[in-house]
Amino acid sequence: MVEFQTPHLDAVFHALSDPTRRAILHRLTEGERTVSELATPFNMSLAGASKHIKVLEGAGLVRRHVQGRTHYCQLEAARLAEAQEWLRTYERFWTTRLDDLEEILREEDRALARSSEQSPSSPAKSDKTSRSTK
Amino acid sequence: MVEFQTPHLDAVFHALSDPTRRAILHRLTEGERTVSELATPFNMSLAGASKHIKVLEGAGLVRRHVQGRTHYCQLEAARLAEAQEWLRTYERFWTTRLDDLEEILREEDRALARSSEQSPSSPAKSDKTSRSTK
């Protein structure tokens, strides 16, 4: 079971399991931010923000550098690519389900089209039947 | 920050943060399995396996149905699609980095090609210059 012993993935998925951490990552897509700038929109203390950022750093999703007393954070997206690669192996399972759904909807469309073709050309048919096929 | 308040994603990413749970999902790609069949390769107790399966069920990644005393588990992949959709919004950040890397490698190839074109056709050039362009 070596392929599942991927500590990167453990840390990445754990980091992503918190909505505040996902929101921090999203803010970093706009560019580098200080810890203080990241804390503000969440009404978080610097200590609280720092705790979340440490989890993101530990997962390799954020890089922090210090200038004087200011800590700057940057998004590191490569590990997200690893997570997506893992998910990709399951793609066929949900696409199959979506294909099935699409086929069901198409079949319903075809049935509707058939019933509306029949209706005008056979006005003699009972009104009851025509209503029930709609 | 409504878009990040997605309890599904919290539960899905949390479920995926454990290597045993990822391995269980992988086994379920082969088809329906009983809890006992899922426990065996990990030398886990039924209670241990059941605990992991409950987390997967809670995240909507596994569906369990009971026949008599046997519990059968099935993969439910749709929620993985939601996780991949979330990750997709970050794709441009890692593809940009990969594009940059590709461009650097191409530039190195071009530089190598130029230096190897120069070397045989200009033997008169100083050996020092030719070496420094390699």
Boltz contact constraints between the chains, C-beta under 6 A:
constraints:
  - contact:
      token1: [A, 1]
      token2: [B, 23]
      max_distance: 6.0
  - contact:
      token1: [A, 4]
      token2: [B, 19]
      max_distance: 6.0
  - contact:
      token1: [A, 4]
      token2: [B, 22]
      max_distance: 6.0
  - contact:
      token1: [A, 4]
      token2: [B, 23]
      max_distance: 6.0
  - contact:
      token1: [A, 5]
      token2: [B, 19]
      max_distance: 6.0
  - contact:
      token1: [A, 10]
      token2: [B, 17]
      max_distance: 6.0
  - contact:
      token1: [A, 13]
      token2: [B, 13]
      max_distance: 6.0
  - contact:
      token1: [A, 13]
      token2: [B, 16]
      max_distance: 6.0
  - contact:
      token1: [A, 13]
      token2: [B, 17]
      max_distance: 6.0
  - contact:
      token1: [A, 14]
      token2: [B, 17]
      max_distance: 6.0
  - contact:
      token1: [A, 16]
      token2: [B, 13]
      max_distance: 6.0
  - contact:
      token1: [A, 17]
      token2: [B, 10]
      max_distance: 6.0
  - contact:
      token1: [A, 17]
      token2: [B, 13]
      max_distance: 6.0
  - contact:
      token1: [A, 17]
      token2: [B, 14]
      max_distance: 6.0
  - contact:
      token1: [A, 19]
      token2: [B, 4]
      max_distance: 6.0
  - contact:
      token1: [A, 19]
      token2: [B, 5]
      max_distance: 6.0
  - contact:
      token1: [A, 22]
      token2: [B, 4]
      max_distance: 6.0
  - contact:
      token1: [A, 23]
      token2: [B, 1]
      max_distance: 6.0
  - contact:
      token1: [A, 23]
      token2: [B, 4]
      max_distance: 6.0
  - contact:
      token1: [A, 77]
      token2: [B, 90]
      max_distance: 6.0
  - contact:
      token1: [A, 77]
      token2: [B, 93]
      max_distance: 6.0
  - contact:
      token1: [A, 77]
      token2: [B, 94]
      max_distance: 6.0
  - contact:
      token1: [A, 78]
      token2: [B, 94]
      max_distance: 6.0
  - contact:
      token1: [A, 80]
      token2: [B, 87]
      max_distance: 6.0
  - contact:
      token1: [A, 80]
      token2: [B, 90]
      max_distance: 6.0
  - contact:
      token1: [A, 81]
      token2: [B, 94]
      max_distance: 6.0
  - contact:
      token1: [A, 83]
      token2: [B, 87]
      max_distance: 6.0
  - contact:
      token1: [A, 84]
      token2: [B, 87]
      max_distance: 6.0
  - contact:
      token1: [A, 87]
      token2: [B, 80]
      max_distance: 6.0
  - contact:
      token1: [A, 87]
      token2: [B, 83]
      max_distance: 6.0
  - contact:
      token1: [A, 87]
      token2: [B, 84]
      max_distance: 6.0
  - contact:
      token1: [A, 90]
      token2: [B, 77]
      max_distance: 6.0
  - contact:
      token1: [A, 90]
      token2: [B, 80]
      max_distance: 6.0
  - contact:
      token1: [A, 93]
      token2: [B, 77]
      max_distance: 6.0
  - contact:
      token1: [A, 94]
      token2: [B, 77]
      max_distance: 6.0
  - contact:
      token1: [A, 94]
      token2: [B, 78]
      max_distance: 6.0
  - contact:
      token1: [A, 94]
      token2: [B, 81]
      max_distance: 6.0
